[in-house]
Structures are given as C-alpha cells and as structure tokens.
Amino acid sequence: MSKEYDNMKDDRISDDKRRFQRVSVLWSGEYADDRGAGQKCVIFDVSVNGVRAKFDQALAIGTQFVLEIAGGVQLLTEVVWAKGKTVGLRFNDSPDKMASIMAGVLPSKCLEFA
C-alpha cells in the first residue's frame, strides 16, 4: 500500500476517536501578532473545539492569539499542532460556549458532543 493511503487511514482512525465532530469549510480568517502585523489564513475544518487552518507563515506550537473569522467574530485560540504552515488551533473557550457561538453556522451534528 502507498504511504498516502497509510496517512489517510491514520487520519480516519483519529477522526473516529474525536470527541467533537468536524465539518469541512472554506473560510477566510486573520489575526494580528504582538507587533500588529496581520496574517491571513484559510480555515479548512472547524469543530466546537477548534479549527485546522493554513497561514501565510509558520506558527509555533503554544502561540496564542485572537483569530478573526466570518464578519468580525473574534475567538481566542492556541496552536496545538503544526505541519509547516498548516496548524491546529484549539479555542480557549469551552466547547459549550463555542456551540452557542457557532449554532448558526455549524450543522447540529457538530453541536452535540459527549
């Protein structure tokens, strides 16, 4: 089997173990770093726990910032993993609070979690 297939299989296994349902999206976002320099991103998927996004520049794990999405919604996030310019961001607010914030944009299956 190909290495690409193995990677897809690994992603599928980890998806099955996820506590929070993700949905694929194609949203734009941005943030300003400590020096006020802005950086744009493309968000590929979202859950009540966080997002997967690709930025113009790589970000270090542990970096915290306010991510601005859809119409000025601002969310405090932290980089929890990084592969090049693609990162996993965890929301600092609880999944319950994020479910109420995202109720109008996420499918109901993403708002129900154990």
N, C-alpha and C positions, 0 to 999 in steps of 0.2 A: 504494500500500500504506500501511497505517496505521503510525504511529510505534511503536505497541505491538508490531506484527508485526516491525518492524525490530529492536527491542530484544530480542525473543525469538530472532530469527535470530542476533544478535550473541552472545547467551548460548550458543546451541547451538554456534556456531563455537568460542568459547573453551572450551566443555566438551570438544570433540573434541581440543583441544590439551593438555588436562590430563594431567599425569603420574600423578596419583593419582585413582582412581575415587571419586566421591562417592556417598553414599546419603542419600536423604531421610529425616529423622527428625522427631520432635516431642518433644524432651527439654526438661526444665527445667534451669536452671543458675543459679549465683550466684557473686559474688565480693565481697570487701571491699576498698575502696580504702585508701590510705595512712592516712586518718583513721579507719578502722574502720567506715565507713558501708557497709552492704551494698547490693547492687544485684542484682536478679533478671534473668534473661534466658530467652528461648525459643530453642532451637537448632533450625534448620531443616534443615541438612545437615551431614554430617561425612565426613572422609576421614582417612587416617593423617597428613596434613599440617596439618589444621586444621578449623575449623567456620565456618558462617555463622550468626549469631545476632542477635536483636533485644533491645536493652536498654531499661530504663526511661528512661535519659538517654543523650545522645550521648557517644561516647568519641573521644578524639583519636588520630589515627594515631601509632603508636610507643608508645602506652601499653602497659605490661607488667603482668600480674597473674596470680594463680593462679585459674583457673576451676574451680569445683567442680561436678561432674556426677554423675549416677547413683550413689546410695549412698555419696557421700563421696569419689569418685575426684577427686584434685586434679591439675590439669595447668597447667604454666607456659605462658602464651600471650602473644602480642603482636598488637596491632591493626595490620593491614597495609592495610586499606581501610575506608572508612566512607561510607555514604549515609544521612544522618540518624541514626536510632537503630539502623540495621542495619549490622553490621560483619563483616568477615572477620578471623578470628583464626588466626594460624599457631602451631602448637605449637612450643615451643623444643626439645623432644626430637626425635631423629632419627625419620624415618618407620619405620625398622626397629624401634626401641624402641616406637613408638606401635602398630605392627602387633601386637606381642606383648601390649601392654596391652589393645588393643581386639579381640583374637582372639575373645573370647566374645560380642561384641555386633555386630560388623560382618560382612557377608557375605564369603565367601572372595574374591570378585572385587575387593573393596576392599583386601585384604591383599596382593595381587600387584601389583607395580609394577616399572617398568624402572629 
